[in-house]
């Protein structure tokens, strides 16, 4: 037997707990049960408010006391549900009994049979998941996502004029600016953010197979679809009128796919920042007391971005699986989603942890303008594109008879290092107009960035 006390199996509940703590309020078993209590209580209040089956509206104090079961949900309720479920062997039935106990304590036994009225477990569960997932994304994930975008936007504007050598295929290419390159990521992430924020969160409340069968038998004259819609929308959710026993989870699949997409854009950001650090374009600001290597004292490793890469990969693996599997349920119901949905917090947790590392990593880097300038000055051959393009324009305008300008510059520069002096001599000997020649002679790699700085204004 091990001498260790019980240990968390997931690093999200151990080493990294502090970074994802807020998600537990919503995407834990306790968070799910609190939402179940909320749905059961609100359905009971709705029925009495509308005097269904001869009931009367509760007083304001009675509603407040009943809602307190969800509002003040804590360890006593968690423990009592565990006791109840040990007997019921059914989590939602345990919640129903907990609500009935509160009704008894409040002297409201006469409406106890309206608890869980005409509801199947999935009527409660689907609304509870919609409430917890939407709250977790809105209150925990999105704020951190927006914070990362905000820091990137600030750095894009800060570095908008800092010219740097681009590297298409990893090779020296037409220069850009650091700000413009960061702005590309801001633009990509903002599109996904808007899609996530605009997503719907669907709910159903229509009985065992989505037909309102029991409802209609209980009260043939009631407009049950209208009642269902009013109730679902009263919870701040969007109503789904056509379902089986379960809400089809398509909205969840869309949400997880979009967050996974955001993860992959962020992964691209991490690998690019990591590469810029390795090239010396960014310097890392050492944290006091921190160790980069157990044997090499000089090391300052880009661990924030490496940690984020790994967690983004784990997050997308879970979220992709959820998006792929939740959309399928055999015939009118199977229980595969019951297990998979309990891992929503794992998928979002690894993404939230990655965002935390990215935000912290971005706050620990500083641009090295000397390194940027040295790299540009060592690669004058990147001006070959500009020279051959100007020659083409001059030929078209009738100011030059040079044939195949591209081949001419390819012969001069491909696979070679060409310095300032060599390019100057080459341009001086070109048969082109003097104005064009002067523009080329004034050109430097650092000045060959086109509208890179201005493009940042599109943010």
TORKOL-4160 file (C-alpha; in steps of 0.2 Angstrom, whole numbers, padded with zeros to 4 digits, m for minus):
459
<pt num="1" X="0000" Y="0000" Z="0000"/>
<pt num="2" X="0006" Y="0018" Z="m0004"/>
<pt num="3" X="0009" Y="0030" Z="0010"/>
<pt num="4" X="0002" Y="0044" Z="m0001"/>
<pt num="5" X="m0014" Y="0052" Z="0004"/>
<pt num="6" X="m0027" Y="0052" Z="m0010"/>
<pt num="7" X="m0020" Y="0062" Z="m0024"/>
<pt num="8" X="m0028" Y="0071" Z="m0039"/>
<pt num="9" X="m0027" Y="0061" Z="m0055"/>
<pt num="10" X="m0027" Y="0076" Z="m0067"/>
<pt num="11" X="m0014" Y="0090" Z="m0066"/>
<pt num="12" X="m0029" Y="0102" Z="m0068"/>
<pt num="13" X="m0034" Y="0097" Z="m0051"/>
<pt num="14" X="m0016" Y="0096" Z="m0044"/>
<pt num="15" X="m0001" Y="0106" Z="m0051"/>
<pt num="16" X="m0011" Y="0118" Z="m0061"/>
<pt num="17" X="m0027" Y="0120" Z="m0050"/>
<pt num="18" X="m0025" Y="0138" Z="m0047"/>
<pt num="19" X="m0025" Y="0143" Z="m0065"/>
<pt num="20" X="m0042" Y="0134" Z="m0069"/>
<pt num="21" X="m0050" Y="0135" Z="m0052"/>
<pt num="22" X="m0065" Y="0145" Z="m0058"/>
<pt num="23" X="m0071" Y="0132" Z="m0070"/>
<pt num="24" X="m0075" Y="0120" Z="m0055"/>
<pt num="25" X="m0089" Y="0132" Z="m0050"/>
<pt num="26" X="m0098" Y="0126" Z="m0066"/>
<pt num="27" X="m0091" Y="0111" Z="m0074"/>
<pt num="28" X="m0088" Y="0100" Z="m0059"/>
<pt num="29" X="m0101" Y="0087" Z="m0052"/>
<pt num="30" X="m0106" Y="0099" Z="m0039"/>
<pt num="31" X="m0108" Y="0113" Z="m0052"/>
<pt num="32" X="m0119" Y="0102" Z="m0062"/>
<pt num="33" X="m0130" Y="0097" Z="m0047"/>
<pt num="34" X="m0132" Y="0115" Z="m0042"/>
<pt num="35" X="m0138" Y="0119" Z="m0060"/>
<pt num="36" X="m0150" Y="0104" Z="m0059"/>
<pt num="37" X="m0157" Y="0110" Z="m0042"/>
<pt num="38" X="m0159" Y="0127" Z="m0051"/>
<pt num="39" X="m0169" Y="0120" Z="m0065"/>
<pt num="40" X="m0180" Y="0109" Z="m0054"/>
<pt num="41" X="m0184" Y="0124" Z="m0043"/>
<pt num="42" X="m0187" Y="0136" Z="m0057"/>
<pt num="43" X="m0199" Y="0123" Z="m0066"/>
<pt num="44" X="m0209" Y="0121" Z="m0050"/>
<pt num="45" X="m0210" Y="0140" Z="m0048"/>
<pt num="46" X="m0215" Y="0142" Z="m0066"/>
<pt num="47" X="m0229" Y="0129" Z="m0064"/>
<pt num="48" X="m0236" Y="0138" Z="m0048"/>
<pt num="49" X="m0234" Y="0155" Z="m0055"/>
<pt num="50" X="m0246" Y="0149" Z="m0070"/>
<pt num="51" X="m0258" Y="0141" Z="m0057"/>
<pt num="52" X="m0255" Y="0124" Z="m0066"/>
<pt num="53" X="m0266" Y="0110" Z="m0059"/>
<pt num="54" X="m0275" Y="0121" Z="m0047"/>
<pt num="55" X="m0259" Y="0127" Z="m0038"/>
<pt num="56" X="m0256" Y="0145" Z="m0032"/>
<pt num="57" X="m0242" Y="0156" Z="m0034"/>
<pt num="58" X="m0229" Y="0156" Z="m0020"/>
<pt num="59" X="m0225" Y="0171" Z="m0010"/>
<pt num="60" X="m0210" Y="0181" Z="m0013"/>
<pt num="61" X="m0202" Y="0174" Z="0003"/>
<pt num="62" X="m0206" Y="0156" Z="m0002"/>
<pt num="63" X="m0198" Y="0158" Z="m0019"/>
<pt num="64" X="m0183" Y="0166" Z="m0011"/>
<pt num="65" X="m0182" Y="0151" Z="0002"/>
<pt num="66" X="m0184" Y="0139" Z="m0012"/>
<pt num="67" X="m0171" Y="0147" Z="m0024"/>
<pt num="68" X="m0159" Y="0148" Z="m0009"/>
<pt num="69" X="m0157" Y="0129" Z="m0012"/>
<pt num="70" X="m0147" Y="0132" Z="m0028"/>
<pt num="71" X="m0140" Y="0150" Z="m0023"/>
<pt num="72" X="m0133" Y="0143" Z="m0007"/>
<pt num="73" X="m0128" Y="0126" Z="m0014"/>
<pt num="74" X="m0113" Y="0120" Z="m0004"/>
<pt num="75" X="m0105" Y="0105" Z="0005"/>
<pt num="76" X="m0121" Y="0100" Z="0015"/>
<pt num="77" X="m0131" Y="0099" Z="m0001"/>
<pt num="78" X="m0116" Y="0089" Z="m0009"/>
<pt num="79" X="m0116" Y="0077" Z="0005"/>
<pt num="80" X="m0134" Y="0075" Z="0006"/>
<pt num="81" X="m0135" Y="0071" Z="m0013"/>
<pt num="82" X="m0122" Y="0058" Z="m0011"/>
<pt num="83" X="m0132" Y="0050" Z="0003"/>
<pt num="84" X="m0148" Y="0050" Z="m0008"/>
<pt num="85" X="m0139" Y="0044" Z="m0024"/>
<pt num="86" X="m0132" Y="0029" Z="m0014"/>
<pt num="87" X="m0150" Y="0023" Z="m0013"/>
<pt num="88" X="m0158" Y="0030" Z="m0029"/>
<pt num="89" X="m0143" Y="0025" Z="m0040"/>
<pt num="90" X="m0149" Y="0039" Z="m0051"/>
<pt num="91" X="m0141" Y="0057" Z="m0050"/>
<pt num="92" X="m0156" Y="0067" Z="m0056"/>
<pt num="93" X="m0168" Y="0057" Z="m0045"/>
<pt num="94" X="m0157" Y="0062" Z="m0030"/>
<pt num="95" X="m0159" Y="0080" Z="m0035"/>
<pt num="96" X="m0178" Y="0078" Z="m0036"/>
<pt num="97" X="m0178" Y="0071" Z="m0018"/>
<pt num="98" X="m0167" Y="0085" Z="m0012"/>
<pt num="99" X="m0180" Y="0098" Z="m0018"/>
<pt num="100" X="m0194" Y="0088" Z="m0011"/>
<pt num="101" X="m0185" Y="0089" Z="0006"/>
<pt num="102" X="m0183" Y="0108" Z="0005"/>
<pt num="103" X="m0202" Y="0109" Z="0001"/>
<pt num="104" X="m0206" Y="0099" Z="0016"/>
<pt num="105" X="m0195" Y="0110" Z="0027"/>
<pt num="106" X="m0204" Y="0125" Z="0020"/>
<pt num="107" X="m0221" Y="0118" Z="0023"/>
<pt num="108" X="m0225" Y="0116" Z="0005"/>
<pt num="109" X="m0229" Y="0097" Z="0004"/>
<pt num="110" X="m0245" Y="0101" Z="m0005"/>
<pt num="111" X="m0235" Y="0105" Z="m0021"/>
<pt num="112" X="m0222" Y="0092" Z="m0019"/>
<pt num="113" X="m0229" Y="0082" Z="m0034"/>
<pt num="114" X="m0225" Y="0096" Z="m0046"/>
<pt num="115" X="m0207" Y="0093" Z="m0043"/>
<pt num="116" X="m0199" Y="0086" Z="m0059"/>
<pt num="117" X="m0217" Y="0086" Z="m0066"/>
<pt num="118" X="m0218" Y="0078" Z="m0083"/>
<pt num="119" X="m0199" Y="0079" Z="m0085"/>
<pt num="120" X="m0187" Y="0066" Z="m0090"/>
<pt num="121" X="m0170" Y="0067" Z="m0083"/>
<pt num="122" X="m0163" Y="0074" Z="m0099"/>
<pt num="123" X="m0175" Y="0089" Z="m0098"/>
<pt num="124" X="m0166" Y="0093" Z="m0082"/>
<pt num="125" X="m0149" Y="0088" Z="m0088"/>
<pt num="126" X="m0148" Y="0097" Z="m0105"/>
<pt num="127" X="m0154" Y="0113" Z="m0097"/>
<pt num="128" X="m0141" Y="0111" Z="m0083"/>
<pt num="129" X="m0127" Y="0108" Z="m0095"/>
<pt num="130" X="m0132" Y="0123" Z="m0106"/>
<pt num="131" X="m0132" Y="0134" Z="m0090"/>
<pt num="132" X="m0115" Y="0127" Z="m0084"/>
<pt num="133" X="m0106" Y="0127" Z="m0100"/>
<pt num="134" X="m0112" Y="0144" Z="m0105"/>
<pt num="135" X="m0107" Y="0151" Z="m0088"/>
<pt num="136" X="m0090" Y="0143" Z="m0089"/>
<pt num="137" X="m0086" Y="0150" Z="m0106"/>
<pt num="138" X="m0094" Y="0167" Z="m0102"/>
<pt num="139" X="m0086" Y="0170" Z="m0085"/>
<pt num="140" X="m0069" Y="0160" Z="m0086"/>
<pt num="141" X="m0064" Y="0156" Z="m0103"/>
<pt num="142" X="m0069" Y="0171" Z="m0113"/>
<pt num="143" X="m0062" Y="0184" Z="m0101"/>
<pt num="144" X="m0045" Y="0175" Z="m0102"/>
<pt num="145" X="m0046" Y="0173" Z="m0121"/>
<pt num="146" X="m0050" Y="0192" Z="m0123"/>
<pt num="147" X="m0035" Y="0196" Z="m0111"/>
<pt num="148" X="m0023" Y="0187" Z="m0123"/>
<pt num="149" X="m0031" Y="0195" Z="m0138"/>
<pt num="150" X="m0029" Y="0212" Z="m0129"/>
<pt num="151" X="m0011" Y="0210" Z="m0125"/>
<pt num="152" X="m0007" Y="0204" Z="m0143"/>
<pt num="153" X="m0016" Y="0220" Z="m0150"/>
<pt num="154" X="m0006" Y="0231" Z="m0138"/>
<pt num="155" X="0010" Y="0223" Z="m0144"/>
<pt num="156" X="0005" Y="0224" Z="m0162"/>
<pt num="157" X="0003" Y="0242" Z="m0161"/>
<pt num="158" X="0018" Y="0244" Z="m0150"/>
<pt num="159" X="0029" Y="0235" Z="m0163"/>
<pt num="160" X="0020" Y="0241" Z="m0179"/>
<pt num="161" X="0036" Y="0250" Z="m0186"/>
<pt num="162" X="0049" Y="0237" Z="m0180"/>
<pt num="163" X="0055" Y="0230" Z="m0197"/>
<pt num="164" X="0060" Y="0212" Z="m0197"/>
<pt num="165" X="0066" Y="0199" Z="m0209"/>
<pt num="166" X="0051" Y="0187" Z="m0214"/>
<pt num="167" X="0055" Y="0169" Z="m0216"/>
<pt num="168" X="0044" Y="0160" Z="m0228"/>
<pt num="169" X="0048" Y="0141" Z="m0228"/>
<pt num="170" X="0060" Y="0146" Z="m0215"/>
<pt num="171" X="0071" Y="0156" Z="m0227"/>
<pt num="172" X="0074" Y="0175" Z="m0229"/>
<pt num="173" X="0060" Y="0183" Z="m0237"/>
<pt num="174" X="0052" Y="0200" Z="m0240"/>
<pt num="175" X="0053" Y="0210" Z="m0224"/>
<pt num="176" X="0038" Y="0214" Z="m0213"/>
<pt num="177" X="0036" Y="0221" Z="m0196"/>
<pt num="178" X="0033" Y="0212" Z="m0180"/>
<pt num="179" X="0018" Y="0222" Z="m0176"/>
<pt num="180" X="0010" Y="0217" Z="m0193"/>
<pt num="181" X="0013" Y="0199" Z="m0189"/>
<pt num="182" X="0005" Y="0200" Z="m0172"/>
<pt num="183" X="m0009" Y="0209" Z="m0180"/>
<pt num="184" X="m0013" Y="0194" Z="m0191"/>
<pt num="185" X="m0015" Y="0183" Z="m0175"/>
<pt num="186" X="m0026" Y="0196" Z="m0167"/>
<pt num="187" X="m0037" Y="0197" Z="m0183"/>
<pt num="188" X="m0039" Y="0178" Z="m0184"/>
<pt num="189" X="m0043" Y="0176" Z="m0165"/>
<pt num="190" X="m0056" Y="0190" Z="m0166"/>
<pt num="191" X="m0065" Y="0181" Z="m0179"/>
<pt num="192" X="m0067" Y="0166" Z="m0169"/>
<pt num="193" X="m0071" Y="0176" Z="m0153"/>
<pt num="194" X="m0085" Y="0184" Z="m0162"/>
<pt num="195" X="m0092" Y="0167" Z="m0168"/>
<pt num="196" X="m0091" Y="0159" Z="m0150"/>
<pt num="197" X="m0099" Y="0174" Z="m0143"/>
<pt num="198" X="m0113" Y="0173" Z="m0156"/>
<pt num="199" X="m0116" Y="0155" Z="m0153"/>
<pt num="200" X="m0133" Y="0149" Z="m0147"/>
<pt num="201" X="m0136" Y="0138" Z="m0131"/>
<pt num="202" X="m0150" Y="0127" Z="m0135"/>
<pt num="203" X="m0162" Y="0118" Z="m0122"/>
<pt num="204" X="m0177" Y="0107" Z="m0123"/>
<pt num="205" X="m0191" Y="0103" Z="m0111"/>
<pt num="206" X="m0202" Y="0091" Z="m0120"/>
<pt num="207" X="m0203" Y="0074" Z="m0111"/>
<pt num="208" X="m0197" Y="0056" Z="m0113"/>
<pt num="209" X="m0196" Y="0056" Z="m0132"/>
<pt num="210" X="m0198" Y="0075" Z="m0136"/>
<pt num="211" X="m0217" Y="0073" Z="m0139"/>
<pt num="212" X="m0225" Y="0081" Z="m0124"/>
<pt num="213" X="m0235" Y="0065" Z="m0122"/>
<pt num="214" X="m0236" Y="0064" Z="m0103"/>
<pt num="215" X="m0239" Y="0083" Z="m0103"/>
<pt num="216" X="m0254" Y="0082" Z="m0115"/>
<pt num="217" X="m0262" Y="0068" Z="m0105"/>
<pt num="218" X="m0261" Y="0078" Z="m0089"/>
<pt num="219" X="m0268" Y="0093" Z="m0097"/>
<pt num="220" X="m0275" Y="0092" Z="m0115"/>
<pt num="221" X="m0279" Y="0110" Z="m0115"/>
<pt num="222" X="m0262" Y="0117" Z="m0111"/>
<pt num="223" X="m0251" Y="0124" Z="m0125"/>
<pt num="224" X="m0236" Y="0114" Z="m0120"/>
<pt num="225" X="m0224" Y="0120" Z="m0134"/>
<pt num="226" X="m0227" Y="0138" Z="m0128"/>
<pt num="227" X="m0225" Y="0133" Z="m0110"/>
<pt num="228" X="m0209" Y="0124" Z="m0114"/>
<pt num="229" X="m0202" Y="0138" Z="m0124"/>
<pt num="230" X="m0206" Y="0151" Z="m0111"/>
<pt num="231" X="m0198" Y="0141" Z="m0097"/>
<pt num="232" X="m0182" Y="0137" Z="m0107"/>
<pt num="233" X="m0180" Y="0155" Z="m0112"/>
<pt num="234" X="m0184" Y="0161" Z="m0095"/>
<pt num="235" X="m0167" Y="0153" Z="m0090"/>
<pt num="236" X="m0158" Y="0163" Z="m0103"/>
<pt num="237" X="m0157" Y="0149" Z="m0116"/>
<pt num="238" X="m0163" Y="0146" Z="m0134"/>
<pt num="239" X="m0177" Y="0134" Z="m0136"/>
<pt num="240" X="m0176" Y="0118" Z="m0147"/>
<pt num="241" X="m0193" Y="0112" Z="m0152"/>
<pt num="242" X="m0188" Y="0096" Z="m0161"/>
<pt num="243" X="m0178" Y="0083" Z="m0151"/>
<pt num="244" X="m0178" Y="0065" Z="m0146"/>
<pt num="245" X="m0177" Y="0062" Z="m0127"/>
<pt num="246" X="m0161" Y="0072" Z="m0128"/>
<pt num="247" X="m0157" Y="0089" Z="m0134"/>
<pt num="248" X="m0146" Y="0085" Z="m0149"/>
<pt num="249" X="m0130" Y="0093" Z="m0143"/>
<pt num="250" X="m0127" Y="0102" Z="m0160"/>
<pt num="251" X="m0124" Y="0118" Z="m0151"/>
<pt num="252" X="m0111" Y="0110" Z="m0140"/>
<pt num="253" X="m0102" Y="0103" Z="m0155"/>
<pt num="254" X="m0102" Y="0120" Z="m0163"/>
<pt num="255" X="m0095" Y="0128" Z="m0148"/>
<pt num="256" X="m0081" Y="0115" Z="m0145"/>
<pt num="257" X="m0076" Y="0115" Z="m0163"/>
<pt num="258" X="m0074" Y="0134" Z="m0162"/>
<pt num="259" X="m0064" Y="0134" Z="m0146"/>
<pt num="260" X="m0053" Y="0120" Z="m0154"/>
<pt num="261" X="m0051" Y="0131" Z="m0169"/>
<pt num="262" X="m0045" Y="0145" Z="m0157"/>
<pt num="263" X="m0034" Y="0133" Z="m0149"/>
<pt num="264" X="m0025" Y="0129" Z="m0165"/>
<pt num="265" X="m0023" Y="0148" Z="m0170"/>
<pt num="266" X="m0015" Y="0150" Z="m0152"/>
<pt num="267" X="m0004" Y="0135" Z="m0155"/>
<pt num="268" X="0002" Y="0143" Z="m0171"/>
<pt num="269" X="0005" Y="0159" Z="m0161"/>
<pt num="270" X="0015" Y="0149" Z="m0148"/>
<pt num="271" X="0026" Y="0141" Z="m0161"/>
<pt num="272" X="0030" Y="0158" Z="m0170"/>
<pt num="273" X="0034" Y="0167" Z="m0154"/>
<pt num="274" X="0045" Y="0152" Z="m0149"/>
<pt num="275" X="0054" Y="0154" Z="m0166"/>
<pt num="276" X="0056" Y="0172" Z="m0164"/>
<pt num="277" X="0064" Y="0169" Z="m0147"/>
<pt num="278" X="0076" Y="0157" Z="m0154"/>
<pt num="279" X="0081" Y="0169" Z="m0168"/>
<pt num="280" X="0084" Y="0182" Z="m0155"/>
<pt num="281" X="0070" Y="0194" Z="m0161"/>
<pt num="282" X="0062" Y="0193" Z="m0143"/>
<pt num="283" X="0072" Y="0192" Z="m0127"/>
<pt num="284" X="0064" Y="0184" Z="m0112"/>
<pt num="285" X="0064" Y="0194" Z="m0096"/>
<pt num="286" X="0071" Y="0182" Z="m0082"/>
<pt num="287" X="0059" Y="0180" Z="m0067"/>
<pt num="288" X="0069" Y="0183" Z="m0051"/>
<pt num="289" X="0074" Y="0167" Z="m0043"/>
<pt num="290" X="0068" Y="0156" Z="m0058"/>
<pt num="291" X="0079" Y="0142" Z="m0065"/>
<pt num="292" X="0080" Y="0139" Z="m0084"/>
<pt num="293" X="0090" Y="0123" Z="m0083"/>
<pt num="294" X="0096" Y="0112" Z="m0069"/>
<pt num="295" X="0114" Y="0111" Z="m0076"/>
<pt num="296" X="0115" Y="0127" Z="m0088"/>
<pt num="297" X="0114" Y="0143" Z="m0077"/>
<pt num="298" X="0112" Y="0154" Z="m0092"/>
<pt num="299" X="0096" Y="0147" Z="m0099"/>
<pt num="300" X="0080" Y="0156" Z="m0100"/>
<pt num="301" X="0068" Y="0144" Z="m0108"/>
<pt num="302" X="0052" Y="0149" Z="m0117"/>
<pt num="303" X="0042" Y="0137" Z="m0105"/>
<pt num="304" X="0026" Y="0147" Z="m0105"/>
<pt num="305" X="0024" Y="0145" Z="m0124"/>
<pt num="306" X="0029" Y="0126" Z="m0123"/>
<pt num="307" X="0017" Y="0123" Z="m0109"/>
<pt num="308" X="0004" Y="0132" Z="m0119"/>
<pt num="309" X="0007" Y="0121" Z="m0134"/>
<pt num="310" X="0005" Y="0105" Z="m0125"/>
<pt num="311" X="m0011" Y="0110" Z="m0116"/>
<pt num="312" X="m0019" Y="0117" Z="m0132"/>
<pt num="313" X="m0015" Y="0100" Z="m0140"/>
<pt num="314" X="m0023" Y="0091" Z="m0126"/>
<pt num="315" X="m0038" Y="0103" Z="m0126"/>
<pt num="316" X="m0042" Y="0101" Z="m0144"/>
<pt num="317" X="m0040" Y="0082" Z="m0143"/>
<pt num="318" X="m0054" Y="0082" Z="m0129"/>
<pt num="319" X="m0065" Y="0095" Z="m0138"/>
<pt num="320" X="m0063" Y="0087" Z="m0155"/>
<pt num="321" X="m0069" Y="0071" Z="m0147"/>
<pt num="322" X="m0084" Y="0079" Z="m0139"/>
<pt num="323" X="m0089" Y="0088" Z="m0155"/>
<pt num="324" X="m0088" Y="0072" Z="m0165"/>
<pt num="325" X="m0097" Y="0060" Z="m0153"/>
<pt num="326" X="m0110" Y="0071" Z="m0145"/>
<pt num="327" X="m0120" Y="0073" Z="m0161"/>
<pt num="328" X="m0124" Y="0055" Z="m0161"/>
<pt num="329" X="m0137" Y="0046" Z="m0150"/>
<pt num="330" X="m0144" Y="0029" Z="m0155"/>
<pt num="331" X="m0162" Y="0031" Z="m0159"/>
<pt num="332" X="m0171" Y="0041" Z="m0146"/>
<pt num="333" X="m0158" Y="0040" Z="m0132"/>
<pt num="334" X="m0142" Y="0032" Z="m0127"/>
<pt num="335" X="m0131" Y="0036" Z="m0112"/>
<pt num="336" X="m0114" Y="0039" Z="m0121"/>
<pt num="337" X="m0116" Y="0057" Z="m0119"/>
<pt num="338" X="m0118" Y="0056" Z="m0100"/>
<pt num="339" X="m0100" Y="0051" Z="m0098"/>
<pt num="340" X="m0092" Y="0062" Z="m0112"/>
<pt num="341" X="m0101" Y="0078" Z="m0106"/>
<pt num="342" X="m0092" Y="0075" Z="m0089"/>
<pt num="343" X="m0076" Y="0079" Z="m0098"/>
<pt num="344" X="m0081" Y="0096" Z="m0104"/>
<pt num="345" X="m0071" Y="0104" Z="m0090"/>
<pt num="346" X="m0056" Y="0094" Z="m0095"/>
<pt num="347" X="m0056" Y="0101" Z="m0113"/>
<pt num="348" X="m0060" Y="0119" Z="m0107"/>
<pt num="349" X="m0047" Y="0117" Z="m0093"/>
<pt num="350" X="m0032" Y="0113" Z="m0103"/>
<pt num="351" X="m0037" Y="0128" Z="m0115"/>
<pt num="352" X="m0039" Y="0140" Z="m0100"/>
<pt num="353" X="m0022" Y="0134" Z="m0093"/>
<pt num="354" X="m0014" Y="0137" Z="m0110"/>
<pt num="355" X="m0022" Y="0155" Z="m0111"/>
<pt num="356" X="m0015" Y="0158" Z="m0094"/>
<pt num="357" X="0003" Y="0153" Z="m0099"/>
<pt num="358" X="0002" Y="0163" Z="m0116"/>
<pt num="359" X="m0004" Y="0179" Z="m0106"/>
<pt num="360" X="0010" Y="0177" Z="m0094"/>
<pt num="361" X="0023" Y="0173" Z="m0108"/>
<pt num="362" X="0018" Y="0188" Z="m0118"/>
<pt num="363" X="0021" Y="0198" Z="m0103"/>
<pt num="364" X="0039" Y="0191" Z="m0101"/>
<pt num="365" X="0046" Y="0195" Z="m0118"/>
<pt num="366" X="0054" Y="0211" Z="m0125"/>
<pt num="367" X="0059" Y="0215" Z="m0143"/>
<pt num="368" X="0077" Y="0216" Z="m0148"/>
<pt num="369" X="0078" Y="0229" Z="m0161"/>
<pt num="370" X="0097" Y="0226" Z="m0163"/>
<pt num="371" X="0094" Y="0208" Z="m0168"/>
<pt num="372" X="0081" Y="0213" Z="m0180"/>
<pt num="373" X="0092" Y="0226" Z="m0188"/>
<pt num="374" X="0107" Y="0214" Z="m0189"/>
<pt num="375" X="0097" Y="0201" Z="m0197"/>
<pt num="376" X="0090" Y="0213" Z="m0210"/>
<pt num="377" X="0107" Y="0220" Z="m0214"/>
<pt num="378" X="0114" Y="0202" Z="m0217"/>
<pt num="379" X="0101" Y="0199" Z="m0230"/>
<pt num="380" X="0101" Y="0212" Z="m0244"/>
<pt num="381" X="0096" Y="0199" Z="m0257"/>
<pt num="382" X="0078" Y="0200" Z="m0251"/>
<pt num="383" X="0078" Y="0216" Z="m0262"/>
<pt num="384" X="0079" Y="0205" Z="m0277"/>
<pt num="385" X="0060" Y="0205" Z="m0278"/>
<pt num="386" X="0058" Y="0224" Z="m0278"/>
<pt num="387" X="0072" Y="0226" Z="m0291"/>
<pt num="388" X="0065" Y="0213" Z="m0304"/>
<pt num="389" X="0047" Y="0221" Z="m0301"/>
<pt num="390" X="0053" Y="0238" Z="m0304"/>
<pt num="391" X="0062" Y="0232" Z="m0320"/>
<pt num="392" X="0046" Y="0224" Z="m0326"/>
<pt num="393" X="0037" Y="0241" Z="m0324"/>
<pt num="394" X="0051" Y="0250" Z="m0333"/>
<pt num="395" X="0050" Y="0238" Z="m0348"/>
<pt num="396" X="0031" Y="0240" Z="m0349"/>
<pt num="397" X="0033" Y="0259" Z="m0348"/>
<pt num="398" X="0046" Y="0258" Z="m0363"/>
<pt num="399" X="0060" Y="0264" Z="m0352"/>
<pt num="400" X="0070" Y="0248" Z="m0353"/>
<pt num="401" X="0073" Y="0233" Z="m0365"/>
<pt num="402" X="0079" Y="0221" Z="m0352"/>
<pt num="403" X="0073" Y="0203" Z="m0356"/>
<pt num="404" X="0067" Y="0192" Z="m0342"/>
<pt num="405" X="0070" Y="0202" Z="m0326"/>
<pt num="406" X="0066" Y="0188" Z="m0315"/>
<pt num="407" X="0079" Y="0177" Z="m0322"/>
<pt num="408" X="0092" Y="0191" Z="m0321"/>
<pt num="409" X="0089" Y="0193" Z="m0302"/>
<pt num="410" X="0088" Y="0174" Z="m0300"/>
<pt num="411" X="0106" Y="0173" Z="m0307"/>
<pt num="412" X="0112" Y="0186" Z="m0296"/>
<pt num="413" X="0104" Y="0181" Z="m0279"/>
<pt num="414" X="0097" Y="0163" Z="m0278"/>
<pt num="415" X="0106" Y="0154" Z="m0264"/>
<pt num="416" X="0118" Y="0168" Z="m0262"/>
<pt num="417" X="0122" Y="0181" Z="m0250"/>
<pt num="418" X="0122" Y="0198" Z="m0258"/>
<pt num="419" X="0128" Y="0214" Z="m0248"/>
<pt num="420" X="0124" Y="0232" Z="m0250"/>
<pt num="421" X="0139" Y="0236" Z="m0261"/>
<pt num="422" X="0135" Y="0222" Z="m0273"/>
<pt num="423" X="0117" Y="0227" Z="m0275"/>
<pt num="424" X="0121" Y="0245" Z="m0277"/>
<pt num="425" X="0134" Y="0241" Z="m0291"/>
<pt num="426" X="0121" Y="0230" Z="m0299"/>
<pt num="427" X="0107" Y="0243" Z="m0299"/>
<pt num="428" X="0119" Y="0257" Z="m0305"/>
<pt num="429" X="0122" Y="0246" Z="m0321"/>
<pt num="430" X="0103" Y="0243" Z="m0325"/>
<pt num="431" X="0095" Y="0250" Z="m0340"/>
<pt num="432" X="0080" Y="0259" Z="m0332"/>
<pt num="433" X="0074" Y="0276" Z="m0329"/>
<pt num="434" X="0084" Y="0287" Z="m0317"/>
<pt num="435" X="0069" Y="0290" Z="m0305"/>
<pt num="436" X="0066" Y="0271" Z="m0304"/>
<pt num="437" X="0085" Y="0269" Z="m0301"/>
<pt num="438" X="0085" Y="0282" Z="m0287"/>
<pt num="439" X="0071" Y="0273" Z="m0279"/>
<pt num="440" X="0080" Y="0256" Z="m0279"/>
<pt num="441" X="0096" Y="0264" Z="m0273"/>
<pt num="442" X="0088" Y="0272" Z="m0258"/>
<pt num="443" X="0080" Y="0255" Z="m0254"/>
<pt num="444" X="0086" Y="0245" Z="m0239"/>
<pt num="445" X="0079" Y="0229" Z="m0231"/>
<pt num="446" X="0073" Y="0238" Z="m0216"/>
<pt num="447" X="0063" Y="0250" Z="m0227"/>
<pt num="448" X="0056" Y="0237" Z="m0239"/>
<pt num="449" X="0041" Y="0233" Z="m0228"/>
<pt num="450" X="0027" Y="0240" Z="m0239"/>
<pt num="451" X="0011" Y="0245" Z="m0229"/>
<pt num="452" X="0015" Y="0233" Z="m0215"/>
<pt num="453" X="0013" Y="0247" Z="m0202"/>
<pt num="454" X="m0003" Y="0254" Z="m0209"/>
<pt num="455" X="m0011" Y="0237" Z="m0210"/>
<pt num="456" X="m0011" Y="0236" Z="m0191"/>
<pt num="457" X="m0024" Y="0250" Z="m0192"/>
<pt num="458" X="m0036" Y="0236" Z="m0198"/>
<pt num="459" X="m0038" Y="0229" Z="m0181"/>
